[in-house]
Amino acid sequence: MFPTVRRREFLTAVGAGIAGLSGCVGNLPGSSGGVDRTIYVGAYHWGFIIVNESGEEQDRISLQRNDVLRVVSFNTLASEAVQSLPASIREAVPDHEALEERNEEHIPAPSDGDFHELLEEANEQYPDHSLAIMPSRQVHMGGGMMMHPVSLPQNATRPIVRQLGATQRGGYTLSCLTHCGYGHPYMEIDGGIVVT
């Protein structure tokens, strides 16, 4: 009996290690339950909005080590995907003008051209975004909680849902890895998720 227990412990540890390396636990058997937190992440030109389950916008999400986080992500221009969200989440998404004001507060003014015109051009020419979650200020393949980029196109009909295991302490950055015009280099939230 003792060797069987040790074998199970070994297999459990190997399974946890594989889940920790990928950071994504959504496809593992028996992982549909046990979610500790759910957040909604909306991608817009050129930023993200993070909303908790109560419909309250968050600057930063704090998790405990080994928590399971469900991330529901969407493009704010994808009207069908947005309409499929709970009403409290839809109501929390600022309108286009409010999002543009946010951009002007944190993105440097262009040296040539008008900020508003560049934003309108980006909305037309680069309507799609993506969301990746990676360790902040580290070599991104160094482990920890990671979400490989998910595509958030303007024509999406539903949000993308992923589950992540908070396997290592530290800060994690939300980033868009799809070129989306002038403000694309600023489209991230450094330390948007913190695991303690």
Steps between C-alpha positions, in 0.01 A plus 500: 500500500783740575641484141151575359465813713844622394417432136177701529685784666756493221235498228310783674819706522580437132147604400524816710839577348363467148206726588739749659721509192211573271315719749175389340294248695178531304549183296605268782250235613301609802603864469164645400425587863719646766533848353603750768453823299349603169602817322381659178764664282389729219752601234462840334721739303752526687440343835318246710221529753486244781162442666421266789190280524305780670555733204756719678803615305832395653846650456665183627388149588654335807513122528638255751751242383322191358177689431323415177410805292238498225568770238213601273647721227335694219553781251285799601420553128360144469135587559370141500765386747430799726123436486558142621662627822304545826322837517720625786812443288352665188402805705854529641662539156561872439384655173737585213550862609593402859748243370654760269548733799680221686733456205585868490593483869755218468620498138740771378357738241620418147772723359323503165126471464198536723440249781127475427560442127758229574252330731223509240742364239598216736135415566447461124829343390595295808175397673637179651693447824636214707565433866803330650590474868869464582728549801596867536865598454615144443599284210150402391580131469622498862186339640229627728146575397479545124221527248614457143353768273133462419361679197231763568363595158242771446263249340509251792158376604602387849771575752801273549513317835821358649592368844843562647677364804680760712801275550770756582504822697568824316351755266350414162451725199199506269613577144363530149724320251299598191613822329218750533638836391679793663430416865572127476837517688313643801227236503588313816437502872828428675428323828128481424488169684697441820544161664600509868 
